[in-house]
């Protein structure tokens, strides 16, 4: 049997297409980020950070979200911190995280 939306084969006994479910989940997480980023830009919230290796990454918002803006996963072993929006350029932050969070913030503020 194949998925009616993406036409990928469905695993045996699957009720939903895993690829489509993952895509919808990622879309919902991203939409949630936009809501929080408006408050971050206005100075009401700070960005959460995690140090992975020797690089400081920006953590995505969400109760069960353990991913950075560049796609790395965060575990309990990683050192955590916070960063104000106006300090984003002052600290050594992952370049990809910085680019992605700025792009999303521009989208959030424009909406």
Phi, psi and omega in degrees: 000146180241157178289133180290340181270307185255352177066018173280151177293139178271138175296155178303139177066011179280136177269334178225161178283121180300322181294317180291322178297316178297319179297317179294322179295313180298322178295317179294319178297317180296316178300323178295323180299320183298322179297313181290324184295329175301316179292327178294314180298324179282355177088009180279327179235162173250159174281140174274143179231160175216138178266118179243118189070239176244014185249136177272123181247156178264124184275135177289150179283153176137145184299318182245018180273122181236047184228149177266171180293338178269357176102358177287152177266144181253137176241175179297337183286341183280136178291135184249158177197187177228159182211126177287153182302318183287352177261003186302321181275345184278339185251159178282093182246146176313128183299316181295319177300314182299314181297313183294319182289325176293318178298315180294322179295320177298318178296318182294317182289326180288335183285000000 
